[in-house]
Amino acid sequence: MLVALKHQHLTESVLKNINALTGPATLALSVINRLESKKLLGHACGQEKIVPAIAVGIDAVHGKTVLLIRVKKITAGKVI
């Protein structure tokens, strides 16, 4: 399952829906960029089902300047 929404939209009702969609073979990959979201998602579907991931090369806003980085990717999996 790919979870892609803003952290503030990760509400109790959304977490209940995620829980209802989670089966025994489900894995969850979150592209939400706040660490607390991974914990909330883990409580909803099981921490063991969370695939570690990090977004690399994301755009950022600094004041009124938008910093664009050309290389964008999501790296997923455990660090060895």
Sequence and secondary structure as in RCSB ss.txt:
>XXXX:A:sequence
MLVALKHQHLTESVLKNINALTGPATLALSVINRLESKKLLGHACGQEKIVPAIAVGIDAVHGKTVLLIRVKKIT
AGKVI
>XXXX:A:secstr
 EE S GGG  HHHHHHHHHH  TT  BEE  S HHHHHHHHHHH GGGB  EEEES  EEETTEEE  S  EEE
ES   
